[in-house]
Amino acid sequence: MATWHLHLFPLLFKTDPIPNLAQNRGGRPLLAPINFSNSTMTSASQKKVLVPIANGTEPMEAVITIDVLRRAGADVTVASVESSLRVDACWGLKIIADALVVDCANSSFDLISLPGGVPGADRLKDSRVLESAVKKHVEKGGLYAAICAAPAVALGSWGLLSGLNATCYPSFMDKMPPDVAKGESRVIVDGRAVTSRGPGTAIEFSLALVEQLYGKEKADEVVGPLVMRPCHGEEFGMVELNSMAWKYDNTPQVLVPIANGTEEMEAVIIIDTLRRAKANVVVASLEDELEIVASRKVKIEADMLLGEAIKIQYDLIILPGGLPGAQAFSKSEKLVDLLKKQAGSNGLYGAICASPAIVLEPHGLLKGKKATAFPALCSKLSDPSESENRVVVDGNLITSRGPGTAMEFALGIVEKLFGRGKALELAKQMVFV
């Protein structure tokens, strides 16, 4: 079997390449350029990380960072700069923090990482408590990071990127202070500062943080189960069989159920991307309350309970993965009945990661269909002949493999609903290509 190697790119001021970060199947780079300058590593003990969030935070950037760092074993505190634990993130997503920033101000962390988003980055910048905490952290030599708008809006305005190489969301580059060496690499590490460009670079950014905190071996360990993207560019797409037009009236109505144990990265990427495309997305909780605790302990608040949500007619039903979440889906008579009615009427439906194998297959929803699933679960598919493809569309069904394929999965849905042009437009906006 061939091996796919992840080649991190040359040092910012050197020409010799950094050793491989991770391995997977194939033969192309798994991640796009990450530039390092004066990068340092720390020991393998558990690290404490602060991820502050605010109203208007970009949910993909926050959740992916939290998810990946917790996979690595980091003790991540999600802290709200608002007066309440619940923040209203971008794209209508509601995230429940673990604590308030004011209650974390005197705690010590190995890393403080700021997500972007507008106006989220401004609200982080305007938090005097957070500014003071980050500045003290940096003065002590702590690792600090920011993505999207946050490098320019927060770190730059606080004077914490002075004389460093850094990057940010493309449209915020002109807001960087003049004494910052601006770069266009997807992730840049300079000394103790790590910066990145946007939602589409968030997994790479997070893996760079893992490597800085724990070293290359831990990053290798984390990257494998993510099913990372082979390379970057406009080549993202899907295998399509039994092609058919996905039709709907006016605005597509989409249901995304979530449950305790749902994979938060997958759910958030799907919801965020489809709402960017102007689909009407209903997030429904299978639990007895709106709040669910996802696979990596991120707390997300749904729009409504499933009992209310099933009264609505949907053009498309999409299941995120996460093994406990998928098992909850499979046990829900209400959801399974809804899926069977959807499939039986030739309605649109799909699933990612564990859900194709754990939910769709046992309930006969893959009969006569080609599908893919999380690699370790593909043996449960009755027809695994297309299972090594990252996104598979078979008529009215779309399936995908895991967290690292979630953006391609979401963009595949956008392409089927709105066309290739819209999918490419969003991919560029999110700095995925």
N, C-alpha and C positions, 0 to 999 in steps of 0.2 A: 504494500500500500504506500502511495506517495505521501510525503509530509509537507504541510504548508508551514513556512517559516514566517514569523513576524519580524521584519527588519526595521528597527528604529533607525532614524536617519542620522546623518553626520552631526557631530557637535557643532554648535553655532560658530565657534572660532577654530575648529579643527576639521580635518578631512577624513580621519579614520572613523568607520562606522561603529556604532554601539552594538554590542552583542544582541542576539535575538531575544525578544521579550517573551514570546509565546510560540507554541506550535499547534498546528491544526492540520487538516488534510488538504493537499493540493500543492501549489508551487508559487503563489504570489504573496506580496506583503499583506498582512492582515490589517495593519493600521497605516494611515497616511502620515506625512512628516510630523515629527515631534523634535523641536530643536532644543538642545540642552546647552547651558553655559554655566560653568562652575556648580553643577548639580551635586547634591550631597545626599547620602542615604543614612537611615537610622536603624537601630536594632530591631529584632523581631518580636519584642514584647508587645502586649496589647497597647494600642495607641488611642488617645482621647482626641476626638474631633468635634468641632463646633460648626454646624451649618445653620446660619441665621436665615430666616425667611420673613417675608412681608407681604402685605396686600400688593398684588401686581408682580409677585415673583414668577419667573418662568418655571412652570412645574416640571418640565422634562429635565432641566438642568439641576434643579434641587433634588428630585427623586432619584435620578440616575446616579448622582454623586453619593447620596445616602445609601442606596441599594448596593453599589459596587464596593464602597468602603466597608459596609457591614459584612459583605461576602468575604472580605479579607480578614475579618475578625476585629475591626476597629470598633471602639465604643463611641458611637456617634450620637451627639445631642442635637436635636432639631429645635432651634430656639426662635420664637417669634419676637420681632421688634415692636409688634403691635401691643395693645392693651389686653388682648385675649389670645388664647392658644390657637384658635382657628384663624387661618388666614385665607383670604379670597385671592387665590393665585390667578394668573392669566388664564384665559380660555374657559372660565367658569369652573375651574377645579378648586376644590376646597381641601386644604391640608391642615391637619391638627398637629401642632408642635408638641414636643415633649416638655418644654419649659419656656419661660419668658427670658429674653436676653438679659433683662435687669437682674434676674436671679442667677445668671451664669457669669456675671461680670468679674467676679473675684476668683473664678475657677481657672485652673491651668489646663491648657490643651497642647497637643503636639501639632495640631493643624487647625486653622480656621479657613473655611472655604466659602466664598460668597457666590450664590447663583445670580444670574442676571434677570432680565425682564424689565419692562417699563409699565408702571412706575416703580416696580419693586426695587431696582437698583438705587433709585433716588431715595426711597424710604430707608434703605440700609445706610446710605450715605448720611442722611439727616439724623440718624440715631446717634446721639452724643455718647450714649452708653456703649454702643457697639464700636464706634470710632476709637474711644479711649481703650477698650479692651483689645482691639486689633493692634493699636499702636504699642501698647505695653507688650503684647505677644511678640511683635516684630523686634522690639528693642531687646528682648531676651533671646533673640535668635530663632524664634519659632517659624515653622513652615507656614506659609500663607498662600492663598490661591483665590482666583476669581475668573468668571467666565462671562462671555457675551458683553452686555453693557457694563457690568460691574468693574472690570479693570479700569476703564476710563472714568466712570461716574463716581465710584467709591474709592478704590485704591489710589487712582491717579490724583483725585482731588484731595486726598489725605496726605499726599506726598510720599507714598510708599512704593512708587515705581521709579523714583528719581534715579537716573543713570543706569537703568536696567533695560534689557530687551524684553518686550512684552507684546501681546496681541489682544484683540478684543473683537466684538462684532463689527463687521466691515463699515457700517454707517456711523459707528462711533469712533473710528480711528482718528478723525480730525479733532476729537474732544480729548485725546490723550495730551498730557502736558508736553511741552516742547523738549524737555530734557529726557524723554523716554525714547529709546530706539525701537520704533514700531516695526513689527514683522507680520508676515502673512501666513506663517506656518499654523497648522491647526492647533498645536499646543506648543508653548514655549516655556522652558524651565530655565531660570537664571538665578543662581544662588538659591535662596529660600523662597523665591516667588515663582508661582506657576500660573500661567494665564492661558485662556483658550477662547474660541471664537463664537460658539453658539450651540443651540440644541443638537445639531447634527454632529458636533465634535465632543459631546458630553461624555460618551463612553471612553473615548481616548483620553480625555482630560482626567477622568476618574481613575483609569488604569495608571496614568502617570503619577497620580497622587499615591496610589498603592505602592508603586515602585519606589517613590521617594520615602514613604513611611517604613516599608517593610523589605524592600529590595526586589531584585529581578525574579527570584524563585517564587515568591508569593504572587507577584503579578502574573507569572506563567500559570500558576495554579488557578487563579481567579478567571483568567481569560478563556480557558478551555470551555467550560459549560455555557459561556455566553453565546457561542456560535457566531463569532465575530465576522464581520463583512470582509471579503477577500481583499478588496482594494477600493479606492475612491474614484469617482468620475460619474459620467452620465449613463454608465452601462447598467445601473440598477434596473431590475425588471422582474419578470416572472415567467414561469412556464405556463402556457395556457392551452387547455384541451377543450374540445367541444365548445368553441367560442360562441358567446351569445352577448347581445347588448344588455346591459344592466339598466332597466327602465324604472322611472319613478315620476310622480307628478310634482312639479315645482321643486321643493327642497327635499332631499332624501331624509327620511326619518330613520335613525339608527339607534338600536338598543345595545348598550354595553353593560352586562351584569357584572357585579363584583361581589366578593365574599371574603370572609376571613381566610387568609392564606393565598389570595390572588397575587400573582406576580405584579408588583406595583409598577415596575419599569414598563412592562408590556401594556398594562391598562392605561397608564398616563400617556405614553407615546401614541397609542391609538386614539384616545379621546382628544388629546391636544391637536394632533394632525388633522383629524376629521373636522374638528371645529374651525381650524384655520381655513379649511376648504369650504366652510359655510354649510356643512351638514348640520342638521338638528340632532344632537346626540343626547340621549337620555341615559344617565348612569344610575343603575338600579341595584340596591343592596339586597342580597339574599338573607341577610341577618334580620333580627328583630328590631334593629335600629339602623339609622342612616350611616353611622360610623362603622367602618370595617378596619381591621388590623391586617395589613397585607403581609406577604411572605417575609419581607425583611423588616417588619415591624413599623413601616410607614403607615400612619393613620390617615385615611381618606374618607371624606363625607360624600355620600351619594346624593343624587337629586331627589330620589324617592325610593320607597320600598318596592320590591318586585311585585307584590300584590296589587299595587296601584299601577305600576308600569305595564303590566300585561293587559290592561284595559285599552292600551293604545295600539294602533296598527303600525307595523314597521316595514320599511322597505328592506332593511338589512339588520341582522342580529349577529354580533361579533363577540366571541368568547375569548378573553385573555387567558393565560395559562397560570402556572403555579400549581403544584400537585395538590395541596390541600384545597385550594380554591376550585380546581377542576373536579375534585371528588365531591365538593359541596354542590357544584352545578349538576353533576350526574345524579345526585340523590334528590334533587328538587323536582318534584312531579310537575309543579307549575311551569318551570323553565323547560323541562324536557317536552312537555305537551306543546308549549309554544313553539319550540324548535321543530317538532314533528309537523305541526300545522304549517309552519313557514316552508319547510322543505317539500311537504306534500302539495303545496300550491305553487311550486316552482319559485318561491320567494328566495331572496338572497340571504346567505348565512355563511359564517366562517369561524375559524378558531386557530389559535396559535399555541405552540409549546406542548404542554401536557393535554390540553383540551381536545384536540382531534382524537387522540387515542383513548382518553379516559371518559370523554363525554359522547362524542359523535359516534365512534365505532361501536361501543356496546349497545347503543340505542338504535342501531340500524341506519344512522344518518350518513354513513359513508358507503352504503350499498350501491355498487355500480359506479363508484367515484374513485378518482385518483387523488391522493392526499399526501401531505407530509406532516411531521410532528417532531417533538424534541427527540434528538438522536437516540437516546436510551430507551425511548418508548416506541420507536418505529416498528419493532417486532410485533407489537400489538395490533398493527394495521393489517386488515385482511388482504389489502393490495399495497405493498410497500414499494412498488416499482418506480414511483416518482419521488420517493421519500428523501432522497439526497438533495433535491432542489430546495432552494431557500424559500420560495413562494410558489405555490401551485394553485392555479385557477382551473376548475373543471365545471364549466357551465355556470351555475348559480352558487357554486361553492368556492371559497378561498381559504387556504390553510398555509401555515408557516411554522418555522422551527423553534424559535426561542428569543430571548431578550435581544441578542445581537442582530436578529432579523426583523425586529418589530417595526423599525422605521421603513424598511422596504415593504413589509406587509401593509402598513398604513398607507404608504404611497401607492402601492398596488391597488388598494381599495379606492383611493382618490382617482387613479387612472381609469378604473372601470366605471366609476360614477361620473367623473367630470372630464376625462380625456388626458392623454399623455402630456399635453402642454401645461395643464394645471398641476400635474404631479411634478413636472420639472421645475415649474415656478416655485412651488413650495419647497422642493428639495434645495433649491438655491437660496431661498429666504432663510432656511434653517441651517445653512452651511453644511448640508449633507453631501453636496457635490461641489 
